Amino acid sequence: MTTTTVGARKTARRSADSPDHQRGVRHRGRGDLRVALLFVAPALLGFVLFYLVPTIRGIYLSFTDYSILGNPIWVGVKNYAKIFQDKLFWNAMGVTLEYVILNIGFQTVIALGLALLMYHVAKSTLIRGVLLLPYLVANVIVALLWFWMLDYQIGIVNQVLQWMGIPRIAFFGNEFWAIPTVAFVNVWRHMGYTALLIFAGLQAIPSQLYEVANLDGASKWQTFWRITMPLLRPVLLLVMVVTITGSFQIFDTVAVTTQGGPVNASRVIQYYIYQRAFSQQDFGYGSALSVILFVILAIVAFLQMKFLRGNESDLD
């Protein structure tokens, strides 16, 4: 190394350590921070106005007796104590759990099957787009569509059943069929989107692993359970967290089709919250129900992340 090079490095080091240089670095850092905050500001403002502030206000109202016609009256934990004695609340939770189990079970299995078909058989972009089409339609439109198609009198599904010699079924008007029908409608809408998420996870699995398994004589079934499923765990966890959280918040399909009936057979927790808050003008109690639902969802998501090891990957 020449003397000139050494001298140049010493000069550069002294320049970097100089007060002027450090002030310049801090100035550029503050400038980058301002630019970053400028880009983040719209999303941050929306989050504060439409999520954070309503959440804090909702938690406050859960400790009050409040309707639109009066001012909030502080009642402490009275609303929460009332919840545990509310038979309609426990009925709504039971109905919601039934819906969640049906929706998650069928949606995950069907989506996994569709993703495997897309990966191994149908690799056309057009087919993937067709699978995603139901997800692009608004929930209310989908609910109205199936509400008319499954109508007891004029629905095309019941007309086909009658043509086949099968008695008509009151899909939305029968206590036994109401929740399974609502679950079917939402599985139909969301399975394409869920399948694409799983399909993306399949594409991230190195093909060399399948080649080695094939050389070792592993069957398709063994390859699926010992390679595909373990490596899909992070994606499947994401799917489970998103679908379970969304399933607990089911509202629009019920509001459009059954409106909680018949005889509370489809009154899920979100619809019960809506009835207490907006129909009965009991915003304090409705807010307490919302807080309880938020806590339940947080606990469920935490348990899923904890026991399914969502922050780990077998691709290491």
C-alpha positions as CSV (number, residue, x, y, z in Angstrom):
1,M,0.0,0.0,0.0
2,T,1.5,3.3,-1.0
3,T,2.0,6.3,1.2
4,T,-0.4,8.3,-0.9
5,T,-3.2,5.8,-0.3
6,V,-2.6,5.7,3.4
7,G,-2.7,9.5,3.5
8,A,-5.9,9.6,1.5
9,R,-7.6,7.2,3.9
10,K,-6.5,9.2,7.0
11,T,-7.8,12.4,5.4
12,A,-11.1,10.7,4.6
13,R,-11.4,9.4,8.2
14,R,-10.7,12.8,9.6
15,S,-13.2,14.3,7.3
16,A,-15.8,11.8,8.4
17,D,-15.1,12.5,12.0
18,S,-15.3,16.3,11.6
19,P,-18.2,18.2,13.1
20,D,-19.3,19.6,9.7
21,H,-19.6,16.1,8.3
22,Q,-21.5,14.8,11.3
23,R,-23.9,17.8,11.0
24,G,-24.4,17.0,7.3
25,V,-25.3,13.4,8.1
26,R,-27.8,14.4,10.8
27,H,-29.3,17.0,8.4
28,R,-29.7,14.3,5.7
29,G,-31.2,11.9,8.2
30,R,-33.8,14.5,9.3
31,G,-34.6,15.2,5.7
32,D,-35.1,11.5,4.9
33,L,-37.3,11.3,8.0
34,R,-39.5,14.2,6.8
35,V,-39.9,12.6,3.4
36,A,-40.8,9.3,4.9
37,L,-43.4,10.9,7.3
38,L,-44.8,12.8,4.3
39,F,-45.5,9.5,2.5
40,V,-46.8,7.8,5.6
41,A,-49.0,10.7,6.8
42,P,-52.2,9.9,4.8
43,A,-52.3,6.3,5.9
44,L,-51.4,7.3,9.5
45,L,-54.1,10.0,9.5
46,G,-56.7,7.5,8.3
47,F,-55.6,4.9,10.9
48,V,-55.9,7.5,13.7
49,L,-59.2,8.9,12.6
50,F,-61.0,5.7,11.6
51,Y,-59.4,3.0,13.8
52,L,-57.5,4.3,16.8
53,V,-59.9,7.1,17.9
54,P,-63.1,4.9,17.5
55,T,-61.3,2.1,19.3
56,I,-60.4,4.2,22.3
57,R,-63.9,5.8,22.3
58,G,-65.5,2.3,22.1
59,I,-63.5,1.1,25.1
60,Y,-64.6,4.2,27.0
61,L,-68.3,3.7,26.1
62,S,-68.1,0.1,27.2
63,F,-67.9,1.4,30.8
64,T,-70.9,3.6,30.3
65,D,-74.7,3.6,29.9
66,Y,-75.1,5.5,26.7
67,S,-77.7,6.1,23.9
68,I,-77.8,8.8,21.2
69,L,-80.4,10.7,23.1
70,G,-78.4,11.3,26.2
71,N,-74.9,11.7,27.6
72,P,-72.7,8.7,28.6
73,I,-73.2,7.7,32.3
74,W,-70.2,6.0,33.9
75,V,-71.3,2.5,35.2
76,G,-67.9,0.8,35.6
77,V,-67.8,-2.9,34.8
78,K,-71.6,-3.3,35.0
79,N,-71.8,-4.0,31.2
80,Y,-69.2,-6.7,31.4
81,A,-70.8,-8.4,34.4
82,K,-74.1,-8.3,32.5
83,I,-72.5,-10.1,29.5
84,F,-71.7,-13.2,31.4
85,Q,-75.4,-13.6,32.4
86,D,-76.7,-12.8,28.9
87,K,-78.1,-16.0,27.4
88,L,-78.4,-14.3,24.0
89,F,-74.7,-13.5,24.1
90,W,-73.8,-17.2,24.7
91,N,-76.2,-18.3,22.0
92,A,-74.5,-15.9,19.6
93,M,-71.1,-17.1,20.5
94,G,-72.2,-20.7,20.0
95,V,-73.7,-19.9,16.6
96,T,-70.5,-18.0,15.7
97,L,-68.3,-20.9,16.6
98,E,-70.4,-23.3,14.5
99,Y,-70.0,-20.9,11.6
100,V,-66.3,-20.5,12.1
101,I,-65.7,-24.3,12.3
102,L,-67.7,-24.9,9.1
103,N,-66.2,-22.0,7.2
104,I,-62.6,-22.7,8.2
105,G,-62.8,-26.4,7.7
106,F,-64.3,-26.4,4.3
107,Q,-62.6,-23.3,3.0
108,T,-59.1,-24.5,4.0
109,V,-59.5,-28.0,2.6
110,I,-61.1,-26.8,-0.7
111,A,-58.5,-24.0,-1.1
112,L,-55.6,-26.4,-0.5
113,G,-57.0,-28.8,-3.1
114,L,-57.5,-25.9,-5.7
115,A,-53.9,-24.7,-5.0
116,L,-52.5,-28.1,-5.6
117,L,-54.5,-28.4,-8.8
118,M,-53.2,-25.0,-10.0
119,Y,-49.6,-26.0,-9.1
120,H,-49.6,-29.5,-10.7
121,V,-52.3,-29.4,-13.4
122,A,-53.9,-26.1,-14.3
123,K,-51.1,-23.5,-14.7
124,S,-53.1,-21.1,-16.8
125,T,-53.3,-17.5,-15.6
126,L,-56.9,-17.3,-16.9
127,I,-58.0,-20.1,-14.5
128,R,-56.4,-18.3,-11.6
129,G,-58.2,-15.2,-12.5
130,V,-61.6,-17.0,-12.8
131,L,-61.0,-18.5,-9.3
132,L,-60.5,-15.0,-7.9
133,L,-63.6,-13.5,-9.5
134,P,-66.0,-14.3,-6.6
135,Y,-63.7,-12.5,-4.2
136,L,-63.8,-9.3,-6.2
137,V,-67.6,-9.1,-5.9
138,A,-68.9,-7.3,-2.8
139,N,-70.2,-9.4,0.1
140,V,-73.7,-7.9,-0.1
141,I,-74.0,-8.7,-3.9
142,V,-72.8,-12.3,-3.3
143,A,-75.3,-12.7,-0.4
144,L,-78.2,-11.3,-2.5
145,L,-77.2,-13.6,-5.5
146,W,-77.3,-16.7,-3.4
147,F,-80.3,-15.6,-1.4
148,W,-82.4,-15.6,-4.6
149,M,-80.8,-18.7,-6.1
150,L,-81.6,-20.6,-2.8
151,D,-85.0,-19.2,-2.4
152,Y,-87.6,-21.8,-1.3
153,Q,-90.2,-20.9,-3.9
154,I,-88.4,-19.4,-7.0
155,G,-84.8,-20.3,-6.4
156,I,-83.1,-22.2,-9.2
157,V,-81.4,-24.6,-6.8
158,N,-84.7,-25.7,-5.3
159,Q,-86.2,-26.0,-8.8
160,V,-83.4,-28.3,-9.8
161,L,-83.8,-30.3,-6.6
162,Q,-87.5,-30.7,-7.3
163,W,-86.8,-31.8,-10.9
164,M,-84.4,-34.5,-9.4
165,G,-87.2,-35.7,-7.1
166,I,-85.6,-34.2,-4.0
167,P,-87.9,-32.1,-1.6
168,R,-87.3,-28.4,-1.6
169,I,-85.1,-27.1,1.2
170,A,-85.6,-23.8,3.1
171,F,-81.9,-23.1,3.1
172,F,-82.1,-19.7,4.9
173,G,-85.4,-20.4,6.7
174,N,-84.6,-23.7,8.4
175,E,-82.8,-23.8,11.8
176,F,-80.6,-26.7,10.8
177,W,-79.6,-25.3,7.3
178,A,-79.3,-21.6,8.1
179,I,-75.7,-21.5,9.4
180,P,-74.3,-24.2,7.0
181,T,-75.8,-22.2,4.1
182,V,-74.3,-18.9,5.2
183,A,-70.9,-20.8,5.6
184,F,-71.3,-22.2,2.1
185,V,-71.9,-18.7,0.6
186,N,-68.8,-17.3,2.2
187,V,-66.7,-20.4,1.3
188,W,-67.7,-19.9,-2.3
189,R,-66.7,-16.3,-2.2
190,H,-63.3,-16.6,-0.4
191,M,-61.9,-20.0,-1.5
192,G,-60.3,-18.6,-4.7
193,Y,-58.4,-15.9,-2.8
194,T,-57.3,-18.4,-0.1
195,A,-56.2,-20.8,-2.8
196,L,-54.0,-18.2,-4.4
197,L,-52.4,-17.5,-1.0
198,I,-51.6,-21.2,-0.7
199,F,-50.5,-21.4,-4.3
200,A,-48.0,-18.6,-3.6
201,G,-46.6,-20.7,-0.7
202,L,-46.3,-23.8,-3.0
203,Q,-44.3,-21.8,-5.5
204,A,-41.8,-20.8,-2.7
205,I,-40.9,-24.5,-2.1
206,P,-37.7,-25.5,-3.9
207,S,-38.4,-27.9,-6.7
208,Q,-35.1,-29.8,-5.9
209,L,-36.8,-31.2,-2.8
210,Y,-39.4,-32.9,-4.9
211,E,-36.8,-34.2,-7.3
212,V,-34.8,-35.7,-4.4
213,A,-38.0,-37.3,-3.0
214,N,-38.8,-38.8,-6.4
215,L,-35.3,-40.3,-6.7
216,D,-35.7,-41.8,-3.2
217,G,-38.9,-43.5,-4.3
218,A,-41.3,-41.4,-2.2
219,S,-44.9,-41.6,-3.2
220,K,-47.1,-38.6,-3.9
221,W,-48.8,-39.0,-0.6
222,Q,-45.5,-39.2,1.3
223,T,-44.2,-36.2,-0.5
224,F,-47.3,-34.2,0.3
225,W,-47.2,-34.9,4.1
226,R,-43.4,-34.8,4.6
227,I,-42.4,-32.0,2.3
228,T,-45.4,-29.9,1.1
229,M,-47.4,-29.6,4.4
230,P,-44.4,-28.8,6.7
231,L,-43.1,-26.2,4.3
232,L,-46.5,-24.6,3.9
233,R,-47.0,-24.1,7.6
234,P,-46.2,-20.3,7.6
235,V,-48.6,-19.7,4.7
236,L,-51.3,-22.0,6.3
237,L,-50.9,-20.1,9.6
238,L,-51.5,-16.8,7.7
239,V,-54.5,-18.2,6.1
240,M,-55.9,-19.5,9.4
241,V,-55.3,-16.3,11.2
242,V,-57.0,-14.2,8.5
243,T,-59.9,-16.6,7.9
244,I,-60.6,-17.2,11.6
245,T,-60.5,-13.4,12.4
246,G,-62.7,-12.7,9.4
247,S,-65.1,-15.5,10.3
248,F,-65.7,-14.2,13.8
249,Q,-66.7,-10.9,12.2
250,I,-69.3,-12.3,9.8
251,F,-72.1,-9.8,9.5
252,D,-73.2,-8.7,6.0
253,T,-74.2,-12.2,4.7
254,V,-76.4,-12.7,7.8
255,A,-77.8,-9.2,7.7
256,V,-78.9,-9.6,4.0
257,T,-80.2,-13.2,4.2
258,T,-81.4,-14.4,7.5
259,Q,-81.2,-11.4,9.8
260,G,-80.4,-13.7,12.7
261,G,-83.3,-16.1,12.2
262,P,-85.0,-18.3,12.3
263,V,-85.3,-18.3,16.1
264,N,-81.8,-16.9,16.6
265,A,-80.3,-19.9,14.7
266,S,-78.0,-17.6,12.7
267,R,-77.6,-14.6,15.0
268,V,-73.8,-14.4,15.1
269,I,-72.0,-12.2,17.6
270,Q,-71.4,-9.3,15.2
271,Y,-75.1,-9.2,14.3
272,Y,-76.0,-9.3,18.0
273,I,-73.7,-6.4,18.6
274,Y,-75.4,-4.5,15.8
275,Q,-78.8,-5.2,17.3
276,R,-77.9,-4.1,20.8
277,A,-76.1,-0.9,19.7
278,F,-78.2,0.3,16.7
279,S,-81.6,-1.3,17.0
280,Q,-81.9,-1.1,20.8
281,Q,-79.8,2.1,21.2
282,D,-77.7,0.5,23.9
283,F,-74.3,1.7,22.8
284,G,-72.6,1.0,26.1
285,Y,-73.5,-2.6,26.1
286,G,-72.8,-3.0,22.4
287,S,-69.3,-1.5,23.0
288,A,-68.6,-3.9,25.8
289,L,-69.6,-6.8,23.5
290,S,-67.2,-5.5,20.9
291,V,-64.3,-5.3,23.4
292,I,-65.0,-8.9,24.5
293,L,-64.9,-10.0,20.8
294,F,-61.6,-8.1,20.3
295,V,-60.1,-9.8,23.3
296,I,-61.2,-13.2,22.0
297,L,-59.7,-12.6,18.6
298,A,-56.4,-11.4,20.1
299,I,-56.2,-14.5,22.2
300,V,-57.0,-16.8,19.3
301,A,-54.4,-15.2,17.0
302,F,-51.8,-15.3,19.8
303,L,-52.4,-19.0,20.4
304,Q,-52.2,-19.8,16.8
305,M,-48.9,-18.0,16.4
306,K,-47.6,-19.6,19.6
307,F,-48.4,-23.3,19.0
308,L,-48.2,-23.4,15.2
309,R,-44.8,-21.7,15.2
310,G,-45.8,-19.1,12.7
311,N,-42.5,-17.2,13.0
312,E,-40.4,-20.3,11.9
313,S,-39.8,-21.9,8.6
314,D,-38.6,-25.3,7.6
315,L,-36.9,-23.9,4.5
316,D,-33.7,-23.1,6.5
